[in-house]
């Protein structure tokens, strides 16, 4: 009696099929459609979260504690069925918990989505993608090489809510950075923060350097956010607020121990980014350090999707904006004269180049 034999080409079992016709080594199993569906659902996922924030779902659940949808609907004056559908969409994304029709905050929502969470992103989420209408015109932007409504047309209108929304995350990053770069070792640090937004870096450094002082720069209108934040943190009396374009604003040569370029280079294109790096070099005293924070794609632009997609976001809404690789910035920093380059990541997704100006010219 003949014993059964294994079929030929066993390594093809998982990738080939006879579901249609032909031999197993010529009839390929098609790839899964999951990546396509993920892209399709991405739009809905974002707007589900956005609606939940606009309706104060997370803050309401923080106030009420675990609750049934009927209780939440009465509290929020919303139709029960529509609210349930929205809540289920949030649960499906892992941003709320639901047990036997009782909804409650999970740890992610408590940390990032309630308005007073320790690392809240609630005010960042609406503005992080840039102007929403620019995404509907993305094909035209690629064809024309310019968005129809770039943020440069009215920068203050865009950056005001953005710098408010990003402050909490950037302040955490800047504060944690001291553990890696020890800016607090010099209590009298002199800081220049170019394109500072709400000045999270300058404020964090001054908190760690009790005798330090800072020059804080941003555009008229935007710089008022920095004034407010500095006052809230009790360091406004050690700040000079210098409004103007960071490419042309007056900067004293060799006057600073730290210069900060925090998430500004990617708005400026290659020439603009290099010019800011050169300005930073000229402003630093010998032995001073540049802190350049941004999102850096890998050299092949495919293994760090967060940074890659940030580059597409910049392209969609700015005239010159793209993200640039670690290699690009390393070359520009060294060409400007910097040495002893380091890359640190104080918190997740937030990387910062630390580059030193030589203490003496060789």
LUMVO-736141 format. One record per residue (C-alpha): residue number from 1; residue in one letter; x, y, z. Coordinates in nm, 4 decimals. Example, Ala and Ser with C-alpha at 12.3 -4.5 7.8 and 13.67 -1.06 7.14 Angstrom:
2
<doro n="1" res="a" px="1.2300" py="-0.4500" pz="0.7800"/>
<doro n="2" res="s" px="1.3670" py="-0.1060" pz="0.7140"/>
END
This chain:
362
<doro n="1" res="x" px="0.0000" py="0.0000" pz="0.0000"/>
<doro n="2" res="x" px="0.1467" py="0.3325" pz="-0.1066"/>
<doro n="3" res="x" px="0.1944" py="0.5881" pz="0.1700"/>
<doro n="4" res="x" px="0.0693" py="0.9450" pz="0.1003"/>
<doro n="5" res="x" px="0.3369" py="1.1817" pz="-0.0175"/>
<doro n="6" res="x" px="0.3759" py="1.5496" pz="0.0601"/>
<doro n="7" res="x" px="0.2730" py="1.7649" pz="-0.2343"/>
<doro n="8" res="x" px="0.5529" py="1.9209" pz="-0.4386"/>
<doro n="9" res="x" px="0.6723" py="2.2730" pz="-0.3651"/>
<doro n="10" res="x" px="0.5471" py="2.2898" pz="-0.0024"/>
<doro n="11" res="x" px="0.6988" py="2.6368" pz="0.0319"/>
<doro n="12" res="x" px="0.4358" py="2.7636" pz="-0.2136"/>
<doro n="13" res="x" px="0.1367" py="2.6544" pz="-0.0055"/>
<doro n="14" res="x" px="0.0896" py="2.9865" pz="0.1709"/>
<doro n="15" res="x" px="0.1321" py="3.2104" pz="-0.1309"/>
<doro n="16" res="x" px="-0.0361" py="3.0059" pz="-0.4052"/>
<doro n="17" res="x" px="-0.3822" py="2.8664" pz="-0.4488"/>
<doro n="18" res="x" px="-0.5800" py="2.6448" pz="-0.6860"/>
<doro n="19" res="x" px="-0.8975" py="2.8402" pz="-0.6136"/>
<doro n="20" res="x" px="-0.9311" py="2.9306" pz="-0.9788"/>
<doro n="21" res="x" px="-0.7398" py="2.7060" pz="-1.2141"/>
<doro n="22" res="x" px="-0.3920" py="2.5963" pz="-1.3051"/>
<doro n="23" res="x" px="-0.1029" py="2.4506" pz="-1.1164"/>
<doro n="24" res="x" px="-0.0255" py="2.5684" pz="-0.7629"/>
<doro n="25" res="x" px="0.3102" py="2.7137" pz="-0.8686"/>
<doro n="26" res="x" px="0.1529" py="2.9351" pz="-1.1359"/>
<doro n="27" res="x" px="-0.1682" py="3.0559" pz="-0.9649"/>
<doro n="28" res="x" px="-0.0770" py="3.3299" pz="-0.7127"/>
<doro n="29" res="x" px="-0.2809" py="3.4234" pz="-0.4092"/>
<doro n="30" res="x" px="-0.3670" py="3.7958" pz="-0.4385"/>
<doro n="31" res="x" px="-0.2384" py="4.0406" pz="-0.1778"/>
<doro n="32" res="x" px="-0.4719" py="4.1487" pz="0.1011"/>
<doro n="33" res="x" px="-0.6792" py="4.4642" pz="0.0544"/>
<doro n="34" res="x" px="-0.6219" py="4.5701" pz="0.4165"/>
<doro n="35" res="x" px="-0.3790" py="4.8588" pz="0.3365"/>
<doro n="36" res="x" px="-0.6309" py="5.0036" pz="0.0916"/>
<doro n="37" res="x" px="-0.9136" py="4.9824" pz="0.3451"/>
<doro n="38" res="x" px="-0.6898" py="5.1381" pz="0.6089"/>
<doro n="39" res="x" px="-0.6368" py="5.4377" pz="0.3805"/>
<doro n="40" res="x" px="-1.0079" py="5.4650" pz="0.3019"/>
<doro n="41" res="x" px="-1.1041" py="5.4475" pz="0.6675"/>
<doro n="42" res="x" px="-0.8351" py="5.6976" pz="0.7676"/>
<doro n="43" res="x" px="-1.0533" py="5.9954" pz="0.6758"/>
<doro n="44" res="x" px="-1.3454" py="5.8638" pz="0.8805"/>
<doro n="45" res="x" px="-1.1238" py="5.7768" pz="1.1766"/>
<doro n="46" res="x" px="-0.9908" py="6.1320" pz="1.1957"/>
<doro n="47" res="x" px="-1.3310" py="6.2978" pz="1.1704"/>
<doro n="48" res="x" px="-1.4840" py="6.0610" pz="1.4253"/>
<doro n="49" res="x" px="-1.2160" py="6.1707" pz="1.6730"/>
<doro n="50" res="x" px="-1.2576" py="6.5350" pz="1.5731"/>
<doro n="51" res="x" px="-1.6347" py="6.5201" pz="1.6284"/>
<doro n="52" res="x" px="-1.5869" py="6.3548" pz="1.9676"/>
<doro n="53" res="x" px="-1.3590" py="6.6414" pz="2.0700"/>
<doro n="54" res="x" px="-1.5945" py="6.9079" pz="1.9352"/>
<doro n="55" res="x" px="-1.8817" py="6.7525" pz="2.1324"/>
<doro n="56" res="x" px="-1.6721" py="6.7313" pz="2.4530"/>
<doro n="57" res="x" px="-1.7143" py="6.3529" pz="2.4740"/>
<doro n="58" res="x" px="-1.3908" py="6.2984" pz="2.6639"/>
<doro n="59" res="x" px="-1.4322" py="6.5854" pz="2.9082"/>
<doro n="60" res="x" px="-1.7920" py="6.4793" pz="2.9702"/>
<doro n="61" res="x" px="-1.6867" py="6.1219" pz="3.0518"/>
<doro n="62" res="x" px="-1.4147" py="6.2581" pz="3.2781"/>
<doro n="63" res="x" px="-1.6844" py="6.4492" pz="3.4663"/>
<doro n="64" res="x" px="-1.9520" py="6.1757" pz="3.4773"/>
<doro n="65" res="x" px="-1.7350" py="5.8672" pz="3.5078"/>
<doro n="66" res="x" px="-1.8469" py="5.5424" pz="3.3367"/>
<doro n="67" res="x" px="-2.1925" py="5.5926" pz="3.1896"/>
<doro n="68" res="x" px="-2.4517" py="5.4357" pz="2.9620"/>
<doro n="69" res="x" px="-2.5211" py="5.6091" pz="2.6323"/>
<doro n="70" res="x" px="-2.8667" py="5.7176" pz="2.7480"/>
<doro n="71" res="x" px="-2.7134" py="5.8993" pz="3.0439"/>
<doro n="72" res="x" px="-2.4498" py="6.0636" pz="2.8258"/>
<doro n="73" res="x" px="-2.7076" py="6.1659" pz="2.5654"/>
<doro n="74" res="x" px="-2.9180" py="6.3340" pz="2.8342"/>
<doro n="75" res="x" px="-2.6089" py="6.5060" pz="2.9791"/>
<doro n="76" res="x" px="-2.4960" py="6.6302" pz="2.6369"/>
<doro n="77" res="x" px="-2.8436" py="6.6955" pz="2.4864"/>
<doro n="78" res="x" px="-2.7731" py="6.4676" pz="2.1892"/>
<doro n="79" res="x" px="-2.9795" py="6.1992" pz="2.0118"/>
<doro n="80" res="x" px="-2.9107" py="5.8580" pz="2.1670"/>
<doro n="81" res="x" px="-2.8640" py="5.6581" pz="1.8471"/>
<doro n="82" res="x" px="-2.6335" py="5.9115" pz="1.6845"/>
<doro n="83" res="x" px="-2.4217" py="5.9434" pz="1.9970"/>
<doro n="84" res="x" px="-2.3974" py="5.5655" pz="2.0326"/>
<doro n="85" res="x" px="-2.2740" py="5.5344" pz="1.6736"/>
<doro n="86" res="x" px="-2.0096" py="5.8010" pz="1.7340"/>
<doro n="87" res="x" px="-1.8964" py="5.6455" pz="2.0625"/>
<doro n="88" res="x" px="-1.8694" py="5.3019" pz="1.9020"/>
<doro n="89" res="x" px="-1.6490" py="5.4544" pz="1.6325"/>
<doro n="90" res="x" px="-1.4209" py="5.5974" pz="1.9000"/>
<doro n="91" res="x" px="-1.4130" py="5.2631" pz="2.0833"/>
<doro n="92" res="x" px="-1.3218" py="5.0862" pz="1.7568"/>
<doro n="93" res="x" px="-1.0110" py="5.3053" pz="1.7402"/>
<doro n="94" res="x" px="-0.9050" py="5.2120" pz="2.0927"/>
<doro n="95" res="x" px="-0.9664" py="5.5627" pz="2.2274"/>
<doro n="96" res="x" px="-1.2506" py="5.4724" pz="2.4675"/>
<doro n="97" res="x" px="-1.3563" py="5.1563" pz="2.6492"/>
<doro n="98" res="x" px="-1.7032" py="5.0025" pz="2.6441"/>
<doro n="99" res="x" px="-1.8305" py="4.7190" pz="2.8654"/>
<doro n="100" res="x" px="-2.1913" py="4.5993" pz="2.8359"/>
<doro n="101" res="x" px="-2.3076" py="4.9355" pz="2.6950"/>
<doro n="102" res="x" px="-2.1183" py="5.1368" pz="2.9568"/>
<doro n="103" res="x" px="-1.8639" py="5.3779" pz="2.8096"/>
<doro n="104" res="x" px="-1.5600" py="5.5070" pz="2.9951"/>
<doro n="105" res="x" px="-1.2249" py="5.6729" pz="2.9425"/>
<doro n="106" res="x" px="-0.9267" py="5.4466" pz="2.8914"/>
<doro n="107" res="x" px="-0.5688" py="5.5403" pz="2.9788"/>
<doro n="108" res="x" px="-0.5027" py="5.6821" pz="2.6316"/>
<doro n="109" res="x" px="-0.8019" py="5.9146" pz="2.6523"/>
<doro n="110" res="x" px="-0.7118" py="6.0250" pz="3.0056"/>
<doro n="111" res="x" px="-0.3591" py="6.1165" pz="2.9017"/>
<doro n="112" res="x" px="-0.4066" py="6.2633" pz="2.5536"/>
<doro n="113" res="x" px="-0.7720" py="6.3496" pz="2.4849"/>
<doro n="114" res="x" px="-0.9218" py="6.5191" pz="2.7897"/>
<doro n="115" res="x" px="-0.8493" py="6.8902" pz="2.7789"/>
<doro n="116" res="x" px="-0.6482" py="6.8907" pz="3.1022"/>
<doro n="117" res="x" px="-0.4673" py="6.5596" pz="3.0494"/>
<doro n="118" res="x" px="-0.0979" py="6.5508" pz="3.1429"/>
<doro n="119" res="x" px="0.0017" py="6.5252" pz="2.7757"/>
<doro n="120" res="x" px="-0.3168" py="6.6536" pz="2.6154"/>
<doro n="121" res="x" px="-0.3386" py="6.6709" pz="2.2363"/>
<doro n="122" res="x" px="-0.6998" py="6.7889" pz="2.2378"/>
<doro n="123" res="x" px="-0.6258" py="7.1312" pz="2.0892"/>
<doro n="124" res="x" px="-0.3580" py="6.9948" pz="1.8536"/>
<doro n="125" res="x" px="-0.5770" py="6.7394" pz="1.6752"/>
<doro n="126" res="x" px="-0.7993" py="6.9890" pz="1.4861"/>
<doro n="127" res="x" px="-0.5036" py="7.1833" pz="1.3437"/>
<doro n="128" res="x" px="-0.2330" py="6.9168" pz="1.3025"/>
<doro n="129" res="x" px="-0.3226" py="6.8242" pz="0.9399"/>
<doro n="130" res="x" px="-0.3150" py="7.1880" pz="0.8303"/>
<doro n="131" res="x" px="-0.6115" py="7.3473" pz="0.6514"/>
<doro n="132" res="x" px="-0.8484" py="7.0586" pz="0.5855"/>
<doro n="133" res="x" px="-0.9631" py="7.1895" pz="0.2468"/>
<doro n="134" res="x" px="-0.6065" py="7.1634" pz="0.1116"/>
<doro n="135" res="x" px="-0.6270" py="6.7840" pz="0.1326"/>
<doro n="136" res="x" px="-0.9210" py="6.7794" pz="-0.1088"/>
<doro n="137" res="x" px="-0.7019" py="6.9682" pz="-0.3583"/>
<doro n="138" res="x" px="-0.3882" py="6.7588" pz="-0.3173"/>
<doro n="139" res="x" px="-0.3755" py="6.6340" pz="-0.6766"/>
<doro n="140" res="x" px="-0.3928" py="6.9926" pz="-0.8036"/>
<doro n="141" res="x" px="-0.1170" py="7.0923" pz="-0.5607"/>
<doro n="142" res="x" px="0.1086" py="6.8162" pz="-0.6971"/>
<doro n="143" res="x" px="0.0297" py="6.9210" pz="-1.0564"/>
<doro n="144" res="x" px="0.0825" py="7.2923" pz="-0.9918"/>
<doro n="145" res="x" px="0.3728" py="7.2676" pz="-0.7487"/>
<doro n="146" res="x" px="0.1928" py="7.4957" pz="-0.5035"/>
<doro n="147" res="x" px="-0.1159" py="7.4663" pz="-0.2807"/>
<doro n="148" res="x" px="-0.4156" py="7.6777" pz="-0.3749"/>
<doro n="149" res="x" px="-0.4302" py="7.8313" pz="-0.0269"/>
<doro n="150" res="x" px="-0.0832" py="7.8094" pz="0.1323"/>
<doro n="151" res="x" px="-0.0560" py="7.8975" pz="0.4980"/>
<doro n="152" res="x" px="0.1965" py="8.1659" pz="0.4021"/>
<doro n="153" res="x" px="-0.0974" py="8.3751" pz="0.2744"/>
<doro n="154" res="x" px="-0.2024" py="8.4366" pz="0.6367"/>
<doro n="155" res="x" px="0.0560" py="8.2748" pz="0.8631"/>
<doro n="156" res="x" px="-0.0676" py="8.4181" pz="1.1927"/>
<doro n="157" res="x" px="-0.4186" py="8.2792" pz="1.1381"/>
<doro n="158" res="x" px="-0.2754" py="7.9281" pz="1.0995"/>
<doro n="159" res="x" px="0.0084" py="7.9364" pz="1.3489"/>
<doro n="160" res="x" px="-0.1846" py="8.0868" pz="1.6404"/>
<doro n="161" res="x" px="-0.3964" py="7.7752" pz="1.7049"/>
<doro n="162" res="x" px="-0.1080" py="7.5468" pz="1.6024"/>
<doro n="163" res="x" px="0.1402" py="7.6813" pz="1.8566"/>
<doro n="164" res="x" px="-0.1288" py="7.6684" pz="2.1240"/>
<doro n="165" res="x" px="-0.2030" py="7.3078" pz="2.0309"/>
<doro n="166" res="x" px="0.1575" py="7.1912" pz="2.0178"/>
<doro n="167" res="x" px="0.2784" py="7.3630" pz="2.3356"/>
<doro n="168" res="x" px="0.2101" py="7.0783" pz="2.5798"/>
<doro n="169" res="x" px="0.3906" py="6.8166" pz="2.3688"/>
<doro n="170" res="x" px="0.6862" py="7.0392" pz="2.2855"/>
<doro n="171" res="x" px="0.7225" py="7.1585" pz="2.6448"/>
<doro n="172" res="x" px="0.7371" py="6.7968" pz="2.7640"/>
<doro n="173" res="x" px="1.0008" py="6.7250" pz="2.5001"/>
<doro n="174" res="x" px="1.2091" py="7.0306" pz="2.5913"/>
<doro n="175" res="x" px="1.1879" py="6.9579" pz="2.9638"/>
<doro n="176" res="x" px="1.2847" py="6.5933" pz="2.9212"/>
<doro n="177" res="x" px="1.5712" py="6.6927" pz="2.6909"/>
<doro n="178" res="x" px="1.7638" py="6.8183" pz="2.9939"/>
<doro n="179" res="x" px="1.8091" py="6.4574" pz="3.1031"/>
<doro n="180" res="x" px="2.0047" py="6.3928" pz="2.7828"/>
<doro n="181" res="x" px="2.1836" py="6.7204" pz="2.7087"/>
<doro n="182" res="x" px="2.2048" py="6.8861" pz="3.0555"/>
<doro n="183" res="x" px="2.1385" py="7.2458" pz="2.9598"/>
<doro n="184" res="x" px="2.0738" py="7.3071" pz="3.3306"/>
<doro n="185" res="x" px="2.4465" py="7.2589" pz="3.3991"/>
<doro n="186" res="x" px="2.4905" py="7.6266" pz="3.3069"/>
<doro n="187" res="x" px="2.2558" py="7.8260" pz="3.5352"/>
<doro n="188" res="x" px="2.3177" py="8.1488" pz="3.3371"/>
<doro n="189" res="x" px="2.2484" py="8.0074" pz="2.9910"/>
<doro n="190" res="x" px="2.1731" py="8.2638" pz="2.7195"/>
<doro n="191" res="x" px="1.9061" py="8.1338" pz="2.4800"/>
<doro n="192" res="x" px="1.7890" py="8.2389" pz="2.1336"/>
<doro n="193" res="x" px="1.4632" py="8.0709" pz="2.0283"/>
<doro n="194" res="x" px="1.3908" py="8.1403" pz="1.6584"/>
<doro n="195" res="x" px="1.0369" py="8.0826" pz="1.5341"/>
<doro n="196" res="x" px="0.9539" py="7.9982" pz="1.8921"/>
<doro n="197" res="x" px="0.5764" py="7.9688" pz="1.8686"/>
<doro n="198" res="x" px="0.4661" py="7.9420" pz="2.2319"/>
<doro n="199" res="x" px="0.8369" py="7.9251" pz="2.3323"/>
<doro n="200" res="x" px="0.8254" py="7.5777" pz="2.4942"/>
<doro n="201" res="x" px="1.2023" py="7.5328" pz="2.4545"/>
<doro n="202" res="x" px="1.2978" py="7.8738" pz="2.5893"/>
<doro n="203" res="x" px="1.0625" py="7.8336" pz="2.8863"/>
<doro n="204" res="x" px="1.1871" py="7.4822" pz="2.9677"/>
<doro n="205" res="x" px="1.5503" py="7.5949" pz="2.9511"/>
<doro n="206" res="x" px="1.4854" py="7.8987" pz="3.1710"/>
<doro n="207" res="x" px="1.3056" py="7.6749" pz="3.4207"/>
<doro n="208" res="x" px="1.6229" py="7.4684" pz="3.4410"/>
<doro n="209" res="x" px="1.8601" py="7.7649" pz="3.4412"/>
<doro n="210" res="x" px="1.7546" py="8.0067" pz="3.7166"/>
<doro n="211" res="x" px="1.9938" py="8.2813" pz="3.6038"/>
<doro n="212" res="x" px="1.9340" py="8.2280" pz="3.2325"/>
<doro n="213" res="x" px="1.7861" py="8.4759" pz="2.9875"/>
<doro n="214" res="x" px="1.6215" py="8.4277" pz="2.6482"/>
<doro n="215" res="x" px="1.5483" py="8.6156" pz="2.3283"/>
<doro n="216" res="x" px="1.2241" py="8.4785" pz="2.1902"/>
<doro n="217" res="x" px="1.1389" py="8.5396" pz="1.8250"/>
<doro n="218" res="x" px="0.8309" py="8.4847" pz="1.6131"/>
<doro n="219" res="x" px="0.5983" py="8.6746" pz="1.3827"/>
<doro n="220" res="x" px="0.3805" py="8.9626" pz="1.4980"/>
<doro n="221" res="x" px="0.0619" py="8.8146" pz="1.6391"/>
<doro n="222" res="x" px="0.2136" py="8.4722" pz="1.7008"/>
<doro n="223" res="x" px="0.4665" py="8.6037" pz="1.9509"/>
<doro n="224" res="x" px="0.1820" py="8.7032" pz="2.1823"/>
<doro n="225" res="x" px="0.1326" py="8.3314" pz="2.2564"/>
<doro n="226" res="x" px="0.4941" py="8.3145" pz="2.3763"/>
<doro n="227" res="x" px="0.4365" py="8.6168" pz="2.6012"/>
<doro n="228" res="x" px="0.1323" py="8.4498" pz="2.7559"/>
<doro n="229" res="x" px="0.3028" py="8.1129" pz="2.8078"/>
<doro n="230" res="x" px="0.6162" py="8.2703" pz="2.9525"/>
<doro n="231" res="x" px="0.4038" py="8.4662" pz="3.2000"/>
<doro n="232" res="x" px="0.2126" py="8.1519" pz="3.2969"/>
<doro n="233" res="x" px="0.5444" py="7.9812" pz="3.3768"/>
<doro n="234" res="x" px="0.6884" py="8.2811" pz="3.5589"/>
<doro n="235" res="x" px="0.9823" py="8.3463" pz="3.3265"/>
<doro n="236" res="x" px="0.8544" py="8.6426" pz="3.1241"/>
<doro n="237" res="x" px="1.0786" py="8.8826" pz="3.3180"/>
<doro n="238" res="x" px="1.3815" py="8.6953" pz="3.1812"/>
<doro n="239" res="x" px="1.2636" py="8.7033" pz="2.8195"/>
<doro n="240" res="x" px="1.3033" py="8.9605" pz="2.5464"/>
<doro n="241" res="x" px="1.0312" py="8.9151" pz="2.2850"/>
<doro n="242" res="x" px="1.1647" py="9.0072" pz="1.9429"/>
<doro n="243" res="x" px="0.9010" py="9.0038" pz="1.6680"/>
<doro n="244" res="x" px="0.9957" py="8.9537" pz="1.3046"/>
<doro n="245" res="x" px="1.0886" py="8.7091" pz="1.0297"/>
<doro n="246" res="x" px="1.3552" py="8.4689" pz="1.1575"/>
<doro n="247" res="x" px="1.5474" py="8.5064" pz="0.8313"/>
<doro n="248" res="x" px="1.5925" py="8.8812" pz="0.8749"/>
<doro n="249" res="x" px="1.5386" py="8.9693" pz="1.2424"/>
<doro n="250" res="x" px="1.8434" py="9.1264" pz="1.4049"/>
<doro n="251" res="x" px="2.0605" py="8.8735" pz="1.5915"/>
<doro n="252" res="x" px="2.3743" py="8.9565" pz="1.7886"/>
<doro n="253" res="x" px="2.6798" py="8.7576" pz="1.6736"/>
<doro n="254" res="x" px="2.8352" py="8.5025" pz="1.9113"/>
<doro n="255" res="x" px="2.6038" py="8.6068" pz="2.1944"/>
<doro n="256" res="x" px="2.4200" py="8.2860" pz="2.2878"/>
<doro n="257" res="x" px="2.4941" py="7.9554" pz="2.4551"/>
<doro n="258" res="x" px="2.1949" py="7.7784" pz="2.3004"/>
<doro n="259" res="x" px="2.0038" py="7.8502" pz="1.9808"/>
<doro n="260" res="x" px="1.6775" py="7.6635" pz="1.9241"/>
<doro n="261" res="x" px="1.5253" py="7.5825" pz="1.5857"/>
<doro n="262" res="x" px="1.2167" py="7.3958" pz="1.6996"/>
<doro n="263" res="x" px="1.0094" py="7.2484" pz="1.4162"/>
<doro n="264" res="x" px="1.0670" py="7.5418" pz="1.1836"/>
<doro n="265" res="x" px="1.3189" py="7.4169" pz="0.9271"/>
<doro n="266" res="x" px="1.0697" py="7.1949" pz="0.7463"/>
<doro n="267" res="x" px="0.8595" py="7.4988" pz="0.6494"/>
<doro n="268" res="x" px="1.1481" py="7.6682" pz="0.4704"/>
<doro n="269" res="x" px="1.2734" py="7.4362" pz="0.1951"/>
<doro n="270" res="x" px="1.6393" py="7.3471" pz="0.1443"/>
<doro n="271" res="x" px="1.7737" py="7.7008" pz="0.1055"/>
<doro n="272" res="x" px="1.5690" py="7.8372" pz="0.3944"/>
<doro n="273" res="x" px="1.6645" py="7.5548" pz="0.6297"/>
<doro n="274" res="x" px="2.0329" py="7.5971" pz="0.5511"/>
<doro n="275" res="x" px="2.0076" py="7.9726" pz="0.6032"/>
<doro n="276" res="x" px="1.8549" py="7.9231" pz="0.9495"/>
<doro n="277" res="x" px="2.1331" py="7.6809" pz="1.0426"/>
<doro n="278" res="x" px="2.3932" py="7.9342" pz="0.9287"/>
<doro n="279" res="x" px="2.2227" py="8.2117" pz="1.1293"/>
<doro n="280" res="x" px="2.2240" py="7.9873" pz="1.4349"/>
<doro n="281" res="x" px="2.5974" py="7.9200" pz="1.3935"/>
<doro n="282" res="x" px="2.6755" py="8.2910" pz="1.3707"/>
<doro n="283" res="x" px="2.4639" py="8.3658" pz="1.6800"/>
<doro n="284" res="x" px="2.6325" py="8.1049" pz="1.9009"/>
<doro n="285" res="x" px="2.9289" py="8.1801" pz="2.1190"/>
<doro n="286" res="x" px="3.2242" py="7.9401" pz="2.0756"/>
<doro n="287" res="x" px="3.1312" py="7.6163" pz="2.2490"/>
<doro n="288" res="x" px="2.7569" py="7.6917" pz="2.2179"/>
<doro n="289" res="x" px="2.5010" py="7.4401" pz="2.1010"/>
<doro n="290" res="x" px="2.2225" py="7.4342" pz="1.8430"/>
<doro n="291" res="x" px="1.9089" py="7.2347" pz="1.9274"/>
<doro n="292" res="x" px="1.7299" py="7.1520" pz="1.6032"/>
<doro n="293" res="x" px="1.4044" py="6.9647" pz="1.6549"/>
<doro n="294" res="x" px="1.2005" py="6.8268" pz="1.3665"/>
<doro n="295" res="x" px="1.0612" py="6.5098" pz="1.2078"/>
<doro n="296" res="x" px="1.3342" py="6.3286" pz="1.0142"/>
<doro n="297" res="x" px="1.2557" py="6.0597" pz="0.7541"/>
<doro n="298" res="x" px="1.5057" py="5.7798" pz="0.6997"/>
<doro n="299" res="x" px="1.7262" py="5.7896" pz="0.3901"/>
<doro n="300" res="x" px="1.4869" py="5.5683" pz="0.1919"/>
<doro n="301" res="x" px="1.1818" py="5.7642" pz="0.3094"/>
<doro n="302" res="x" px="0.9763" py="5.4588" pz="0.4009"/>
<doro n="303" res="x" px="1.0734" py="5.3290" pz="0.7472"/>
<doro n="304" res="x" px="0.9534" py="5.6286" pz="0.9493"/>
<doro n="305" res="x" px="0.5969" py="5.6834" pz="0.8238"/>
<doro n="306" res="x" px="0.5221" py="5.9553" pz="1.0797"/>
<doro n="307" res="x" px="0.7983" py="6.1771" pz="0.9403"/>
<doro n="308" res="x" px="0.7219" py="6.0855" pz="0.5798"/>
<doro n="309" res="x" px="0.3533" py="6.1730" pz="0.6165"/>
<doro n="310" res="x" px="0.4495" py="6.4969" pz="0.7897"/>
<doro n="311" res="x" px="0.6414" py="6.5797" pz="0.4732"/>
<doro n="312" res="x" px="0.3294" py="6.5230" pz="0.2643"/>
<doro n="313" res="x" px="0.1343" py="6.7399" pz="0.5084"/>
<doro n="314" res="x" px="0.3860" py="7.0192" pz="0.4566"/>
<doro n="315" res="x" px="0.3664" py="6.9832" pz="0.0801"/>
<doro n="316" res="x" px="-0.0137" py="7.0013" pz="0.0931"/>
<doro n="317" res="x" px="-0.0298" py="7.3390" pz="0.2674"/>
<doro n="318" res="x" px="0.2992" py="7.5297" pz="0.2335"/>
<doro n="319" res="x" px="0.4895" py="7.6893" pz="-0.0523"/>
<doro n="320" res="x" px="0.8295" py="7.5357" pz="0.0284"/>
<doro n="321" res="x" px="0.7736" py="7.2871" pz="0.3075"/>
<doro n="322" res="x" px="0.9000" py="6.9276" pz="0.3084"/>
<doro n="323" res="x" px="1.0679" py="6.7055" pz="0.5651"/>
<doro n="324" res="x" px="1.4387" py="6.6281" pz="0.5276"/>
<doro n="325" res="x" px="1.6394" py="6.3242" pz="0.6270"/>
<doro n="326" res="x" px="1.8930" py="6.2824" pz="0.9063"/>
<doro n="327" res="x" px="2.1599" py="6.2712" pz="0.6360"/>
<doro n="328" res="x" px="2.0437" py="6.6022" pz="0.4869"/>
<doro n="329" res="x" px="2.0589" py="6.7824" pz="0.8199"/>
<doro n="330" res="x" px="2.3889" py="6.6209" pz="0.9160"/>
<doro n="331" res="x" px="2.5481" py="6.7485" pz="0.5962"/>
<doro n="332" res="x" px="2.4033" py="7.0980" pz="0.6349"/>
<doro n="333" res="x" px="2.5121" py="7.1223" pz="0.9977"/>
<doro n="334" res="x" px="2.8684" py="7.0149" pz="0.9205"/>
<doro n="335" res="x" px="2.8841" py="7.2455" pz="0.6170"/>
<doro n="336" res="x" px="2.7902" py="7.5366" pz="0.8443"/>
<doro n="337" res="x" px="3.0793" py="7.4470" pz="1.0763"/>
<doro n="338" res="x" px="2.9083" py="7.2490" pz="1.3511"/>
<doro n="339" res="x" px="3.0735" py="6.9476" pz="1.5097"/>
<doro n="340" res="x" px="2.9987" py="6.6765" pz="1.7668"/>
<doro n="341" res="x" px="2.6538" py="6.6035" pz="1.6232"/>
<doro n="342" res="x" px="2.4147" py="6.3989" pz="1.8371"/>
<doro n="343" res="x" px="2.0567" py="6.2919" pz="1.7834"/>
<doro n="344" res="x" px="1.8388" py="6.2564" pz="2.0933"/>
<doro n="345" res="x" px="1.4747" py="6.1555" pz="2.1373"/>
<doro n="346" res="x" px="1.3464" py="6.3017" pz="2.4669"/>
<doro n="347" res="x" px="0.9938" py="6.1646" pz="2.4098"/>
<doro n="348" res="x" px="0.8459" py="5.9415" pz="2.1416"/>
<doro n="349" res="x" px="0.8435" py="6.0790" pz="1.7850"/>
<doro n="350" res="x" px="1.0282" py="6.3939" pz="1.8982"/>
<doro n="351" res="x" px="1.3889" py="6.3893" pz="1.7808"/>
<doro n="352" res="x" px="1.6399" py="6.6702" pz="1.8214"/>
<doro n="353" res="x" px="1.9820" py="6.7264" pz="1.6704"/>
<doro n="354" res="x" px="2.2358" py="6.8666" pz="1.9156"/>
<doro n="355" res="x" px="2.5256" py="7.0309" pz="1.7336"/>
<doro n="356" res="x" px="2.8210" py="7.2129" pz="1.8871"/>
<doro n="357" res="x" px="3.0045" py="7.5201" pz="1.7647"/>
<doro n="358" res="x" px="3.3821" py="7.4686" pz="1.8003"/>
<doro n="359" res="x" px="3.5414" py="7.6458" pz="2.0931"/>
<doro n="360" res="x" px="3.8221" py="7.7732" pz="1.8736"/>
<doro n="361" res="x" px="3.8743" py="7.8101" pz="1.5018"/>
<doro n="362" res="x" px="4.1409" py="7.5832" pz="1.3641"/>
END
